[in-house]
């Protein structure tokens, strides 16, 4: 494993490999365990393994790791790898369930779990409705991920477990608000920011930071500075996700272009466009944003509205300001200097990513 002196983004890669190895070993052992009931019993665990190991930036483990080191934790302590693996399994739980809620057919360049199992049901000519079967299996695969995340956190310091519990609650509340916003046809910037905070901001950056500091026994000393860094950066992370959801390259994101536009996500990007659009542009937003049958030409037209109203430019400017705010919060933090430097680099990586 990388040490404190290594380049921070190299550490993300190396830590990611250790996290992946930990998850792989766990799921292989569990697949072997349940295979004693027959090969069918191992299939959902194989689906989970394929999904969680198919990609992902492993940013949550990285934030957890550098906060752990920054608060004085031993870089070689295996608990931070287990915590990172728990974060990734929890993230996979959220993604698998999110794809069911949003009817997303692809994830990380692969068929989503519910789409895959729905197709298996249909191709085999089994009884019942293929869609319901696929969604039911996906819910269970997500549940497996949730339980295995808990398993990895067993025996961790009480304060770390408390942080992990709060993270899970916030992520679920954020998901509910996101679904509600889409069902109601979007919302204003206040709702979009609330969703941004709870669905992604806390869950992706602030709470993994708190988890790392808690593992090192330093949460009381560093919780305020980690929040001052993590909350604006978490919002920036989600704003970049919103831009990628509307404009991203499918070859990089692993999802069809304009997926968020088809789902009618309640994002700051779309809220700004609604505020500023007039005439035909306003009608297009009102009538076609959130339409699941949105054609590619309509996606392009909506993208043009997001640009022409200035919504895209304003989100990009807000994102840059949030990253600057996050980086400034680390000045004089008292954390191990190499960890503080790494968190600065991670902030800029989050802002500039293309997937």
TIGU-406453 format. One record per residue (C-alpha): x, y, z; residue number from 1. Coordinates in nm, 3 decimals. Example, Ala and Ser with C-alpha at 12.3 -4.5 7.8 and 13.67 -1.06 7.14 Angstrom:
2
         X         Y         Z   pos
     1.230    -0.450     0.780     1
     1.367    -0.106     0.714     2
REM end
This chain:
355
         X         Y         Z   pos
     0.000     0.000     0.000     1
     0.103     0.354    -0.062     2
     0.260     0.559     0.215     3
     0.201     0.918     0.307     4
     0.481     1.045     0.086     5
     0.341     0.907    -0.239     6
     0.157     1.119    -0.495     7
    -0.204     1.141    -0.374     8
    -0.371     1.032    -0.697     9
    -0.136     0.734    -0.720    10
    -0.255     0.651    -0.370    11
    -0.616     0.660    -0.493    12
    -0.528     0.394    -0.750    13
    -0.331     0.177    -0.509    14
    -0.588     0.210    -0.233    15
    -0.860     0.132    -0.487    16
    -0.683    -0.192    -0.575    17
    -0.663    -0.294    -0.210    18
    -1.029    -0.209    -0.162    19
    -1.120    -0.410    -0.471    20
    -0.912    -0.705    -0.351    21
    -1.087    -0.695    -0.014    22
    -1.431    -0.689    -0.175    23
    -1.337    -0.962    -0.421    24
    -1.204    -1.190    -0.146    25
    -1.516    -1.135     0.065    26
    -1.759    -1.204    -0.219    27
    -1.563    -1.504    -0.346    28
    -1.574    -1.658     0.001    29
    -1.946    -1.585     0.032    30
    -2.016    -1.726    -0.315    31
    -1.834    -2.046    -0.220    32
    -2.028    -2.060     0.106    33
    -2.368    -2.027    -0.059    34
    -2.278    -2.252    -0.352    35
    -2.328    -2.544    -0.114    36
    -2.701    -2.483    -0.172    37
    -2.648    -2.512    -0.548    38
    -2.509    -2.288    -0.820    39
    -2.824    -2.071    -0.827    40
    -2.758    -1.942    -0.476    41
    -2.424    -1.787    -0.576    42
    -2.562    -1.597    -0.876    43
    -2.675    -1.278    -0.698    44
    -2.334    -1.253    -0.530    45
    -2.165    -1.294    -0.868    46
    -2.389    -1.015    -1.002    47
    -2.291    -0.795    -0.709    48
    -1.922    -0.867    -0.761    49
    -1.946    -0.788    -1.133    50
    -2.119    -0.457    -1.064    51
    -1.899    -0.331    -0.782    52
    -1.576    -0.430    -0.958    53
    -1.680    -0.303    -1.304    54
    -1.558     0.049    -1.239    55
    -1.595     0.346    -1.012    56
    -1.354     0.615    -0.903    57
    -1.306     0.488    -0.546    58
    -1.320     0.847    -0.424    59
    -1.503     0.766    -0.102    60
    -1.228     0.530     0.018    61
    -0.971     0.795    -0.082    62
    -1.138     1.067     0.127    63
    -1.170     0.824     0.416    64
    -0.803     0.723     0.388    65
    -0.658     1.074     0.374    66
    -0.869     1.195     0.666    67
    -0.752     0.888     0.858    68
    -0.387     0.966     0.781    69
    -0.443     1.337     0.839    70
    -0.580     1.268     1.186    71
    -0.271     1.062     1.273    72
    -0.376     0.714     1.162    73
    -0.118     0.455     1.051    74
    -0.122     0.439     0.667    75
    -0.078     0.061     0.686    76
    -0.373     0.000     0.919    77
    -0.602    -0.253     0.747    78
    -0.913    -0.107     0.907    79
    -0.908     0.185     0.666    80
    -0.915    -0.062     0.375    81
    -1.214    -0.241     0.530    82
    -1.388     0.093     0.580    83
    -1.317     0.186     0.218    84
    -1.456    -0.148     0.101    85
    -1.768    -0.090     0.314    86
    -1.816     0.252     0.152    87
    -1.788     0.102    -0.198    88
    -2.034    -0.178    -0.121    89
    -2.276     0.076     0.023    90
    -2.234     0.283    -0.293    91
    -2.308    -0.025    -0.505    92
    -2.624    -0.084    -0.300    93
    -2.733     0.271    -0.379    94
    -2.652     0.240    -0.750    95
    -2.835    -0.090    -0.800    96
    -3.147     0.042    -0.626    97
    -3.115     0.379    -0.801    98
    -3.121     0.206    -1.139    99
    -3.449     0.036    -1.045   100
    -3.600     0.365    -0.929   101
    -3.489     0.551    -1.240   102
    -3.544     0.262    -1.485   103
    -3.182     0.303    -1.598   104
    -3.078     0.023    -1.830   105
    -2.701     0.062    -1.813   106
    -2.446     0.123    -1.542   107
    -2.067     0.140    -1.572   108
    -2.089     0.028    -1.933   109
    -2.286    -0.287    -1.841   110
    -2.656    -0.372    -1.833   111
    -2.796    -0.267    -1.497   112
    -2.876    -0.557    -1.263   113
    -3.251    -0.530    -1.309   114
    -3.214    -0.513    -1.688   115
    -2.983    -0.814    -1.691   116
    -3.210    -1.034    -1.480   117
    -3.521    -0.918    -1.661   118
    -3.360    -1.030    -1.986   119
    -3.262    -1.366    -1.832   120
    -3.622    -1.420    -1.723   121
    -3.758    -1.327    -2.065   122
    -3.506    -1.538    -2.259   123
    -3.570    -1.843    -2.040   124
    -3.946    -1.812    -2.073   125
    -4.001    -1.829    -1.697   126
    -4.335    -1.764    -1.533   127
    -4.446    -1.418    -1.426   128
    -4.346    -1.071    -1.544   129
    -3.984    -1.026    -1.654   130
    -3.966    -0.665    -1.538   131
    -4.084    -0.748    -1.186   132
    -3.843    -1.039    -1.161   133
    -3.549    -0.826    -1.271   134
    -3.635    -0.548    -1.029   135
    -3.689    -0.796    -0.745   136
    -3.348    -0.954    -0.798   137
    -3.185    -0.611    -0.818   138
    -3.339    -0.509    -0.486   139
    -3.197    -0.824    -0.329   140
    -2.853    -0.774    -0.485   141
    -2.851    -0.424    -0.341   142
    -2.954    -0.563    -0.003   143
    -2.664    -0.808    -0.011   144
    -2.428    -0.515    -0.070   145
    -2.582    -0.329     0.225   146
    -2.539    -0.626     0.459   147
    -2.180    -0.696     0.350   148
    -2.094    -0.329     0.407   149
    -2.221    -0.372     0.764   150
    -2.016    -0.690     0.799   151
    -1.698    -0.503     0.708   152
    -1.773    -0.235     0.966   153
    -1.825    -0.487     1.247   154
    -1.576    -0.435     1.527   155
    -1.483    -0.082     1.420   156
    -1.464     0.191     1.687   157
    -1.808     0.295     1.811   158
    -1.768     0.651     1.683   159
    -1.683     0.525     1.334   160
    -1.990     0.300     1.330   161
    -2.205     0.597     1.434   162
    -2.070     0.801     1.141   163
    -2.137     0.513     0.902   164
    -2.494     0.485     1.029   165
    -2.555     0.857     0.979   166
    -2.408     0.834     0.629   167
    -2.654     0.558     0.538   168
    -2.952     0.748     0.672   169
    -2.855     1.067     0.486   170
    -2.803     0.880     0.160   171
    -3.148     0.722     0.181   172
    -3.313     1.054     0.263   173
    -3.134     1.218    -0.029   174
    -3.253     0.942    -0.261   175
    -3.612     0.992    -0.148   176
    -3.592     1.367    -0.208   177
    -3.442     1.301    -0.551   178
    -3.727     1.068    -0.647   179
    -3.983     1.316    -0.515   180
    -3.827     1.601    -0.712   181
    -3.836     1.400    -1.035   182
    -4.196     1.288    -0.976   183
    -4.310     1.646    -0.922   184
    -4.144     1.758    -1.241   185
    -3.833     1.919    -1.097   186
    -3.808     2.201    -0.850   187
    -3.634     2.522    -0.760   188
    -3.268     2.572    -0.671   189
    -3.335     2.533    -0.298   190
    -3.472     2.181    -0.347   191
    -3.193     2.097    -0.591   192
    -2.931     2.207    -0.339   193
    -3.096     2.006    -0.062   194
    -3.091     1.695    -0.281   195
    -2.732     1.773    -0.375   196
    -2.634     1.793    -0.009   197
    -2.798     1.472     0.113   198
    -2.784     1.248    -0.192   199
    -2.422     1.318    -0.275   200
    -2.244     1.591    -0.079   201
    -2.244     1.436     0.264   202
    -2.243     1.079     0.139   203
    -1.954     1.118    -0.105   204
    -1.716     1.353     0.074   205
    -1.803     1.480     0.422   206
    -1.904     1.152     0.589   207
    -1.618     0.942     0.441   208
    -1.384     1.211     0.579   209
    -1.551     1.190     0.919   210
    -1.531     0.811     0.904   211
    -1.157     0.821     0.844   212
    -1.097     1.066     1.127   213
    -1.315     0.859     1.360   214
    -1.114     0.547     1.278   215
    -0.799     0.735     1.381   216
    -0.962     0.861     1.701   217
    -0.941     1.222     1.580   218
    -1.298     1.312     1.483   219
    -1.345     1.556     1.771   220
    -1.033     1.747     1.670   221
    -1.099     1.758     1.297   222
    -1.474     1.732     1.237   223
    -1.521     2.107     1.185   224
    -1.240     2.150     0.932   225
    -1.339     1.832     0.751   226
    -1.696     1.961     0.719   227
    -1.573     2.302     0.602   228
    -1.379     2.119     0.330   229
    -1.621     1.832     0.264   230
    -1.955     2.010     0.232   231
    -1.861     2.256    -0.045   232
    -1.658     1.988    -0.222   233
    -1.947     1.742    -0.195   234
    -2.174     2.000    -0.357   235
    -1.913     2.053    -0.628   236
    -1.899     1.676    -0.682   237
    -2.274     1.664    -0.742   238
    -2.269     1.967    -0.971   239
    -2.006     1.792    -1.183   240
    -2.228     1.482    -1.182   241
    -2.520     1.697    -1.299   242
    -2.312     1.834    -1.587   243
    -2.199     1.484    -1.682   244
    -2.557     1.357    -1.659   245
    -2.664     1.616    -1.914   246
    -2.354     1.651    -2.132   247
    -2.124     1.357    -2.052   248
    -1.963     1.124    -2.301   249
    -2.130     0.779    -2.273   250
    -1.794     0.615    -2.342   251
    -1.664     0.773    -2.021   252
    -1.974     0.779    -1.801   253
    -2.101     0.430    -1.892   254
    -2.456     0.566    -1.929   255
    -2.652     0.698    -2.230   256
    -2.608     1.067    -2.308   257
    -2.874     1.287    -2.149   258
    -2.993     1.022    -1.902   259
    -3.065     1.283    -1.635   260
    -3.271     1.480    -1.885   261
    -3.488     1.175    -1.956   262
    -3.533     1.119    -1.584   263
    -3.615     1.484    -1.514   264
    -3.369     1.507    -1.227   265
    -3.422     1.800    -0.991   266
    -3.078     1.952    -1.046   267
    -2.943     2.301    -1.002   268
    -2.859     2.296    -1.373   269
    -3.220     2.240    -1.476   270
    -3.362     2.470    -1.208   271
    -3.146     2.756    -1.339   272
    -3.257     2.686    -1.696   273
    -3.624     2.696    -1.591   274
    -3.574     3.029    -1.417   275
    -3.414     3.188    -1.721   276
    -3.584     3.023    -2.021   277
    -3.857     3.202    -2.217   278
    -4.073     3.127    -2.519   279
    -4.003     2.804    -2.707   280
    -3.718     2.712    -2.473   281
    -3.946     2.736    -2.168   282
    -4.211     2.525    -2.342   283
    -3.954     2.261    -2.432   284
    -3.841     2.238    -2.070   285
    -4.198     2.220    -1.943   286
    -4.316     1.962    -2.196   287
    -4.019     1.735    -2.263   288
    -3.772     1.752    -1.974   289
    -3.824     1.426    -1.785   290
    -3.987     1.241    -2.077   291
    -3.853     0.882    -2.078   292
    -3.900     0.860    -2.457   293
    -3.682     1.165    -2.521   294
    -3.522     1.129    -2.865   295
    -3.156     1.210    -2.927   296
    -3.254     1.524    -3.118   297
    -3.461     1.641    -2.822   298
    -3.169     1.572    -2.587   299
    -2.957     1.795    -2.810   300
    -3.225     2.066    -2.805   301
    -3.246     2.056    -2.425   302
    -2.868     2.071    -2.401   303
    -2.879     2.381    -2.618   304
    -3.129     2.541    -2.380   305
    -2.902     2.465    -2.083   306
    -2.620     2.643    -2.265   307
    -2.817     2.934    -2.410   308
    -2.986     3.024    -2.081   309
    -2.645     3.044    -1.917   310
    -2.735     2.762    -1.675   311
    -2.434     2.551    -1.772   312
    -2.191     2.842    -1.736   313
    -2.336     2.941    -1.398   314
    -2.308     2.586    -1.264   315
    -1.948     2.567    -1.383   316
    -1.867     2.896    -1.212   317
    -2.039     2.783    -0.891   318
    -1.845     2.457    -0.902   319
    -1.511     2.642    -0.924   320
    -1.605     2.868    -0.634   321
    -1.700     2.570    -0.418   322
    -1.368     2.399    -0.485   323
    -1.182     2.717    -0.390   324
    -1.386     2.733    -0.069   325
    -1.304     2.371     0.013   326
    -0.932     2.413    -0.050   327
    -0.917     2.732     0.159   328
    -1.071     2.548     0.453   329
    -0.761     2.328     0.482   330
    -0.530     2.622     0.557   331
    -0.399     2.584     0.909   332
    -0.604     2.270     0.965   333
    -0.343     2.102     1.185   334
    -0.371     1.781     0.986   335
    -0.065     1.582     0.875   336
     0.069     1.806     0.591   337
     0.093     1.530     0.330   338
    -0.272     1.442     0.390   339
    -0.378     1.806     0.362   340
    -0.187     1.834     0.033   341
    -0.353     1.517    -0.093   342
    -0.699     1.651    -0.011   343
    -0.620     1.966    -0.210   344
    -0.526     1.754    -0.511   345
    -0.838     1.542    -0.470   346
    -1.052     1.855    -0.469   347
    -0.921     1.961    -0.807   348
    -0.956     1.606    -0.939   349
    -1.324     1.603    -0.835   350
    -1.384     1.933    -1.013   351
    -1.221     1.831    -1.341   352
    -1.328     1.468    -1.381   353
    -1.506     1.349    -1.696   354
    -1.682     1.042    -1.553   355
REM end
